[in-house]
Amino acid sequence: MTLSGRRGSRAEPLDTSLLFDVFALNQAVGRFLADAMRHGPLTPAEYAVYSAIFELEAATPTALGVRLGMRLTTFIDQLRVMERRGHARRVPHPTDRRSYRVVLTADGLAAHRAANRLFETAHAAYVVALGGGDVRPRQVLRSMREAADRAGAVANAASRRPSSAAAG
């Protein structure tokens, strides 16, 4: 924060929490990407899902949900949309007959490739706006993601414990 009480070029009238700031950052980045990708075949959220499948090549829904930080049920809903479009399909898991892996179809790869061109243009502009590098911000974001996962695990464990009031 500067001596004038401003962060960057915008006045910050309230001292908010780190989580509020992360939420606001998410909203700003979401708007930026939505504008940058508005003429493409995929929304930014869809592009993220397609990218995870593309990067992992053939992964289980659980692995994809973990990669995306998404609940499994949310990923399955997205997968159903992709399957209706003909952009993804389920293939048998080679070692677990109860499971399957998800792959992009040729049409899914084409949609991902077209969206990727718009995303990469936006990404390049964002890196320039960051000052030309994204290594340090990525390290910070990775640490923040890991902290969110750890905090979530602690909160989930605490919510499963019987309260002392309920036990008495």
Secondary structure in CASP SS format (residue, H / E / C, confidence):
PFRMAT SS
TARGET T0000
AUTHOR 0000-0000-0000
METHOD secondary structure of the structure
MODEL  1
M C 1.00
T C 1.00
L C 1.00
S C 1.00
G C 1.00
R E 1.00
R E 1.00
G C 1.00
S C 1.00
R E 1.00
A E 1.00
E C 1.00
P C 1.00
L C 1.00
D C 1.00
T C 1.00
S C 1.00
L H 1.00
L H 1.00
F H 1.00
D H 1.00
V H 1.00
F H 1.00
A H 1.00
L H 1.00
N H 1.00
Q H 1.00
A H 1.00
V H 1.00
G H 1.00
R H 1.00
F H 1.00
L H 1.00
A H 1.00
D H 1.00
A H 1.00
M C 1.00
R C 1.00
H C 1.00
G C 1.00
P C 1.00
L C 1.00
T C 1.00
P H 1.00
A H 1.00
E H 1.00
Y H 1.00
A H 1.00
V H 1.00
Y H 1.00
S H 1.00
A H 1.00
I H 1.00
F H 1.00
E H 1.00
L H 1.00
E C 1.00
A C 1.00
A E 1.00
T C 1.00
P H 1.00
T H 1.00
A H 1.00
L H 1.00
G H 1.00
V H 1.00
R H 1.00
L H 1.00
G C 1.00
M C 1.00
R C 1.00
L H 1.00
T H 1.00
T H 1.00
F H 1.00
I H 1.00
D H 1.00
Q H 1.00
L H 1.00
R H 1.00
V H 1.00
M H 1.00
E H 1.00
R H 1.00
R H 1.00
G C 1.00
H C 1.00
A E 1.00
R E 1.00
R E 1.00
V E 1.00
P E 1.00
H C 1.00
P C 1.00
T C 1.00
D C 1.00
R C 1.00
R C 1.00
S C 1.00
Y E 1.00
R E 1.00
V E 1.00
V E 1.00
L E 1.00
T C 1.00
A H 1.00
D H 1.00
G H 1.00
L H 1.00
A H 1.00
A H 1.00
H H 1.00
R H 1.00
A H 1.00
A H 1.00
N H 1.00
R H 1.00
L H 1.00
F H 1.00
E H 1.00
T H 1.00
A H 1.00
H H 1.00
A H 1.00
A H 1.00
Y H 1.00
V H 1.00
V H 1.00
A H 1.00
L H 1.00
G C 1.00
G C 1.00
G C 1.00
D C 1.00
V H 1.00
R H 1.00
P H 1.00
R H 1.00
Q H 1.00
V H 1.00
L H 1.00
R H 1.00
S H 1.00
M H 1.00
R H 1.00
E H 1.00
A H 1.00
A H 1.00
D H 1.00
R H 1.00
A H 1.00
G H 1.00
A H 1.00
V H 1.00
A H 1.00
N H 1.00
A H 1.00
A H 1.00
S H 1.00
R H 1.00
R C 1.00
P C 1.00
S C 1.00
S H 1.00
A H 1.00
A H 1.00
A H 1.00
G C 1.00
END
